């Protein structure tokens, strides 16, 4: 069976005849490089891109014939072009419905070290990146805000990533804005739980709930910055204003998905001198003593742990915040319900609001 007959069948796109002729040829010469090239072509025209790619790459590594190498490279380029075309068509289809054009964000979750090599390859394929860049963009710890865009496109990527065992999720900005936040002033009772709290308009009231309504906790610490003068003796004395971390605000959110609300507790805003006691040491009225305040806060967290011992706790806020503050326009559209030391407009405050709201949304998906 001659290679000319096989080539002629490919030229006239008679792939059925080409497959029959090639099968007979490979029975006699199973390792012939031209036979392997035509086998790769058959895989390609039948959209078996994985098999075709493997054969083309094998030929490039093992064959030195210029024409075979040239056609193998052409085959790989055709496959890459077809995959990209199909990807773009799928994205456009995903965005076609009006509701799929809403703005949203895609979040990547941490990849286990033993899975990072394969994950980087799959991530590169799905997002059309080189493997080196893909490996750098996958988070080692916690969550990472990866991309903003139309929710239809982001949902398409999310499904592709999950199919490749890369944990990810997405959410619309609108859904993140629909979660009410109540700042807890103090617990009035715990069986049932009664909190005195402020709503988003600053109005004071009370809310009664059962501990079984709490689905999870979100914890984090927010930096408090102060402006300092930095003096340098290089090239004369220069003075430069810069921000320095002075302290941290401790935050803990309780999620009540059945009520679509979050109960937020803050160490320097909680009124330990009122409501029930948690067994903290020291005088709760000494509000400005940091060490006493921390003791009370730890006692409050222990109390919450006793009440919600089997609930999930999300506490990897810091690495998430470091990526989230790179999206200031997003954070400014999602104002935080956090008040501390006149730094209400801090991007870190808004980043925690985003982190907690994403955990809330992810839990309900």
C-alpha positions as CSV (number, residue, x, y, z in Angstrom):
1,X,0.0,0.0,0.0
2,X,1.7,3.2,-1.2
3,X,1.9,6.5,0.7
4,X,0.9,8.3,-2.5
5,X,-2.5,6.7,-2.3
6,X,-2.9,7.7,1.3
7,X,-1.8,11.3,0.5
8,X,-4.2,11.4,-2.5
9,X,-7.1,10.3,-0.2
10,X,-6.3,13.1,2.2
11,X,-6.0,15.7,-0.6
12,X,-9.6,14.9,-1.8
13,X,-10.7,14.7,1.9
14,X,-11.8,11.1,1.6
15,X,-10.9,10.3,5.1
16,X,-12.8,7.0,5.2
17,X,-10.6,5.7,2.4
18,X,-7.5,7.3,4.0
19,X,-8.2,5.5,7.2
20,X,-8.6,2.1,5.4
21,X,-5.4,2.6,3.4
22,X,-3.5,3.8,6.4
23,X,-4.6,0.8,8.5
24,X,-3.2,-1.6,6.0
25,X,0.0,0.5,5.6
26,X,0.6,0.5,9.4
27,X,0.1,-3.2,9.7
28,X,3.2,-3.6,7.5
29,X,5.2,-0.6,8.8
30,X,3.8,0.3,12.2
31,X,6.6,2.8,13.1
32,X,7.0,4.5,9.7
33,X,7.2,8.3,10.4
34,X,5.0,9.2,7.4
35,X,2.4,6.6,8.6
36,X,2.5,8.2,12.1
37,X,2.1,11.6,10.5
38,X,-1.0,10.5,8.6
39,X,-2.3,8.8,11.7
40,X,-2.0,12.1,13.5
41,X,-3.8,13.8,10.7
42,X,-6.7,11.4,11.0
43,X,-6.9,12.1,14.7
44,X,-6.9,15.8,13.9
45,X,-9.7,15.7,11.3
46,X,-11.9,13.7,13.7
47,X,-11.3,16.3,16.4
48,X,-9.3,13.9,18.6
49,X,-7.0,16.7,19.4
50,X,-5.3,15.1,22.4
51,X,-4.2,12.0,20.4
52,X,-3.1,14.2,17.4
53,X,-1.1,16.5,19.6
54,X,0.7,13.6,21.2
55,X,1.7,12.1,17.9
56,X,2.8,15.4,16.4
57,X,4.9,16.2,19.4
58,X,6.4,12.6,19.3
59,X,7.4,13.1,15.7
60,X,9.1,16.4,16.4
61,X,11.2,14.7,19.2
62,X,12.2,11.6,17.2
63,X,12.3,12.5,13.5
64,X,14.7,14.8,11.6
65,X,13.1,14.7,8.2
66,X,12.4,18.4,7.3
67,X,9.1,17.8,5.6
68,X,7.7,15.6,8.4
69,X,8.8,18.1,11.0
70,X,7.3,21.0,9.0
71,X,3.9,19.2,8.7
72,X,3.9,18.2,12.4
73,X,4.4,21.9,13.3
74,X,1.6,22.9,11.0
75,X,-0.6,20.3,12.6
76,X,0.0,21.6,16.1
77,X,-0.7,25.1,14.9
78,X,-4.0,24.1,13.3
79,X,-5.0,22.3,16.5
80,X,-4.2,25.4,18.6
81,X,-6.2,27.6,16.2
82,X,-9.2,25.3,16.3
83,X,-9.1,25.0,20.1
84,X,-9.0,28.8,20.4
85,X,-11.8,29.2,17.9
86,X,-14.0,26.7,19.8
87,X,-13.1,28.4,23.1
88,X,-14.1,31.8,21.8
89,X,-17.4,30.4,20.4
90,X,-18.2,28.8,23.7
91,X,-17.5,32.0,25.6
92,X,-19.7,34.0,23.2
93,X,-22.4,31.4,23.7
94,X,-22.0,31.6,27.5
95,X,-22.4,35.4,27.3
96,X,-25.3,35.5,24.9
97,X,-28.1,35.6,27.5
98,X,-28.7,39.1,28.9
99,X,-28.3,38.0,32.5
100,X,-24.9,36.5,31.7
101,X,-23.5,40.0,30.9
102,X,-23.6,41.1,34.5
103,X,-20.3,42.0,36.0
104,X,-18.7,39.4,38.2
105,X,-15.4,38.0,39.5
106,X,-13.6,34.7,39.3
107,X,-11.8,33.4,42.4
108,X,-9.1,30.7,42.4
109,X,-8.6,28.5,45.5
110,X,-5.4,27.1,46.7
111,X,-3.8,24.2,44.9
112,X,-2.1,21.4,46.8
113,X,1.7,21.2,46.2
114,X,1.5,17.7,44.7
115,X,-1.1,18.8,42.2
116,X,0.5,22.0,41.0
117,X,2.4,20.6,38.0
118,X,-0.6,19.1,36.3
119,X,-2.8,22.0,37.4
120,X,-0.5,24.5,35.8
121,X,-0.7,22.6,32.5
122,X,-4.5,22.5,32.6
123,X,-4.7,26.1,33.7
124,X,-2.5,27.2,30.9
125,X,-4.6,25.2,28.4
126,X,-7.9,26.6,29.7
127,X,-6.8,30.3,30.0
128,X,-4.5,30.2,26.9
129,X,-1.4,30.9,28.9
130,X,2.2,29.5,28.9
131,X,2.8,27.0,31.6
132,X,5.3,29.1,33.5
133,X,2.9,32.0,33.8
134,X,0.1,29.7,34.8
135,X,2.1,28.2,37.6
136,X,2.9,31.6,39.0
137,X,-0.8,32.6,38.9
138,X,-2.1,29.6,40.9
139,X,-2.4,30.4,44.6
140,X,-0.4,28.4,47.2
141,X,-2.6,29.4,50.0
142,X,-6.2,30.7,50.4
143,X,-8.1,32.4,47.7
144,X,-7.1,34.7,44.9
145,X,-9.2,37.2,42.9
146,X,-8.1,36.2,39.4
147,X,-10.3,38.0,36.9
148,X,-13.3,40.4,36.5
149,X,-15.7,40.3,33.6
150,X,-19.1,39.1,32.4
151,X,-20.4,36.4,34.6
152,X,-21.3,34.2,31.7
153,X,-17.7,34.1,30.6
154,X,-16.4,33.6,34.2
155,X,-18.9,30.8,34.8
156,X,-17.6,29.1,31.6
157,X,-14.1,29.3,32.9
158,X,-15.2,28.1,36.3
159,X,-16.7,24.9,34.9
160,X,-13.6,24.3,32.7
161,X,-11.3,24.7,35.8
162,X,-13.4,22.5,38.0
163,X,-13.5,19.8,35.3
164,X,-9.7,19.9,35.5
165,X,-9.7,19.6,39.3
166,X,-8.7,23.2,39.8
167,X,-10.9,24.6,42.5
168,X,-12.5,27.9,41.6
169,X,-15.8,29.7,41.9
170,X,-17.4,32.9,40.6
171,X,-20.1,35.4,41.7
172,X,-21.8,38.4,40.4
173,X,-21.2,41.8,42.0
174,X,-24.9,42.2,42.4
175,X,-25.2,39.0,44.5
176,X,-22.4,40.3,46.8
177,X,-24.3,43.5,47.4
178,X,-27.5,41.7,48.5
179,X,-26.1,40.4,51.8
180,X,-27.1,42.5,54.9
181,X,-24.5,43.1,57.5
182,X,-25.3,43.8,61.2
183,X,-22.5,45.0,63.5
184,X,-22.9,43.4,66.9
185,X,-22.6,45.7,69.9
186,X,-22.9,42.9,72.4
187,X,-24.7,39.6,73.2
188,X,-27.7,40.0,75.4
189,X,-28.2,36.3,75.8
190,X,-27.1,33.0,74.2
191,X,-30.0,30.5,74.6
192,X,-31.5,31.6,72.3
193,X,-28.9,33.9,71.1
194,X,-29.9,37.6,71.2
195,X,-27.6,40.3,69.9
196,X,-27.9,44.1,70.1
197,X,-26.6,45.4,66.8
198,X,-26.5,48.2,64.3
199,X,-27.9,47.8,60.8
200,X,-26.2,49.3,57.7
201,X,-27.9,52.7,58.4
202,X,-26.5,52.8,61.9
203,X,-29.8,52.1,63.6
204,X,-29.6,50.2,66.9
205,X,-31.9,47.1,67.4
206,X,-31.8,43.5,68.4
207,X,-31.8,40.2,66.6
208,X,-32.7,36.8,68.0
209,X,-31.4,33.6,66.3
210,X,-30.6,30.0,66.9
211,X,-27.0,28.8,66.8
212,X,-28.0,26.1,64.2
213,X,-28.7,29.0,61.8
214,X,-24.9,29.8,61.7
215,X,-23.4,28.0,58.7
216,X,-19.8,29.2,59.1
217,X,-17.4,31.8,60.5
218,X,-15.0,34.2,58.7
219,X,-12.1,35.7,60.7
220,X,-9.4,38.1,59.8
221,X,-7.3,41.0,61.0
222,X,-7.2,44.4,59.3
223,X,-4.1,46.6,59.4
224,X,-4.5,50.1,61.0
225,X,-2.1,52.5,59.3
226,X,-0.5,55.7,60.5
227,X,1.3,58.2,58.5
228,X,4.9,58.7,59.5
229,X,7.8,60.8,58.2
230,X,10.7,58.8,56.7
231,X,14.0,60.6,56.8
232,X,16.9,59.5,54.6
233,X,20.5,60.8,54.6
234,X,21.2,59.7,51.1
235,X,21.9,62.6,48.8
236,X,21.1,65.0,51.7
237,X,18.2,64.8,54.1
238,X,14.9,63.9,52.5
239,X,11.5,63.6,54.2
240,X,8.8,61.4,52.8
241,X,5.4,60.5,54.1
242,X,4.6,56.8,54.2
243,X,2.1,54.5,55.8
244,X,3.2,52.3,58.7
245,X,1.1,49.5,60.2
246,X,0.4,50.6,63.8
247,X,-1.9,47.8,64.9
248,X,-4.6,45.3,63.7
249,X,-8.4,45.2,64.1
250,X,-9.7,41.7,64.8
251,X,-12.9,40.8,62.9
252,X,-15.2,37.8,63.1
253,X,-18.3,37.3,60.9
254,X,-21.1,34.8,61.6
255,X,-23.1,33.8,58.5
256,X,-26.8,33.2,58.7
257,X,-27.7,32.1,55.1
258,X,-31.3,31.5,55.9
259,X,-31.7,35.2,56.7
260,X,-29.2,36.4,54.0
261,X,-27.3,38.3,56.6
262,X,-23.9,38.5,58.4
263,X,-23.4,39.3,62.1
264,X,-20.1,41.1,62.4
265,X,-18.0,41.4,65.6
266,X,-15.0,43.7,65.9
267,X,-12.7,43.7,68.9
268,X,-12.4,47.4,69.3
269,X,-16.2,48.0,68.6
270,X,-17.6,45.2,70.8
271,X,-19.0,46.5,74.1
272,X,-17.6,44.0,76.6
273,X,-18.9,45.9,79.5
274,X,-22.5,45.2,78.5
275,X,-24.5,42.0,78.0
276,X,-23.3,38.5,79.0
277,X,-19.8,37.9,80.3
278,X,-17.4,35.4,78.7
279,X,-15.0,34.8,81.5
280,X,-12.3,37.2,80.4
281,X,-9.8,38.5,82.9
282,X,-9.5,42.1,83.8
283,X,-11.9,45.1,83.9
284,X,-14.1,45.3,80.8
285,X,-14.5,49.0,81.2
286,X,-10.8,49.6,80.4
287,X,-11.5,50.0,76.7
288,X,-8.1,51.6,75.8
289,X,-5.9,48.8,77.2
290,X,-4.9,46.7,74.3
291,X,-3.9,43.6,76.3
292,X,-7.1,43.6,78.3
293,X,-9.1,44.0,75.1
294,X,-7.3,41.1,73.6
295,X,-8.2,38.9,76.6
296,X,-11.8,39.7,76.2
297,X,-11.7,39.1,72.5
298,X,-10.1,35.7,72.9
299,X,-12.8,34.8,75.5
300,X,-15.5,35.9,73.0
301,X,-14.0,33.7,70.3
302,X,-13.8,30.8,72.6
303,X,-17.5,31.3,73.4
304,X,-18.3,31.4,69.6
305,X,-16.2,28.2,69.1
306,X,-18.3,26.4,71.8
307,X,-21.5,27.4,70.1
308,X,-20.4,26.7,66.5
309,X,-17.8,23.9,67.0
310,X,-18.8,21.9,63.9
311,X,-19.0,24.9,61.5
312,X,-16.4,25.8,58.9
313,X,-14.0,28.7,59.7
314,X,-12.4,30.7,56.9
315,X,-9.3,32.5,58.2
316,X,-6.9,32.9,55.3
317,X,-7.9,36.5,54.7
318,X,-4.5,38.0,54.6
319,X,-3.2,36.3,51.4
320,X,-6.6,37.0,49.8
321,X,-6.5,40.6,50.8
322,X,-3.0,41.0,49.2
323,X,-4.5,40.1,45.8
324,X,-7.9,41.8,46.3
325,X,-6.4,45.3,46.9
326,X,-5.0,45.1,43.4
327,X,-8.6,45.7,42.2
328,X,-9.5,49.1,43.8
329,X,-12.3,49.8,41.4
330,X,-14.1,46.6,42.4
331,X,-13.5,47.3,46.1
332,X,-14.9,50.8,45.8
333,X,-18.1,49.4,44.2
334,X,-18.5,47.1,47.3
335,X,-18.2,49.4,50.3
336,X,-17.3,47.8,53.6
337,X,-19.5,47.8,56.7
338,X,-16.5,48.1,58.9
339,X,-15.7,51.2,61.1
340,X,-12.4,51.7,62.9
341,X,-10.2,54.6,63.7
342,X,-11.3,56.8,60.9
343,X,-10.1,54.3,58.3
344,X,-13.4,53.3,56.9
345,X,-12.3,53.9,53.3
346,X,-9.3,51.5,53.7
347,X,-9.1,49.0,50.8
348,X,-8.3,46.4,53.4
349,X,-11.7,46.9,55.0
350,X,-13.4,46.6,51.7
351,X,-11.3,43.5,50.9
352,X,-12.5,41.8,54.1
353,X,-16.1,42.6,53.2
354,X,-15.4,41.0,49.8
355,X,-13.8,37.9,51.4
356,X,-16.7,37.4,53.8
357,X,-19.3,37.9,51.1
358,X,-17.6,35.5,48.7
359,X,-17.5,32.9,51.5
360,X,-21.2,33.5,52.0
361,X,-21.9,33.2,48.3
362,X,-19.7,30.1,47.8
363,X,-21.4,28.4,50.7
364,X,-24.8,28.8,49.1
365,X,-23.8,27.6,45.6
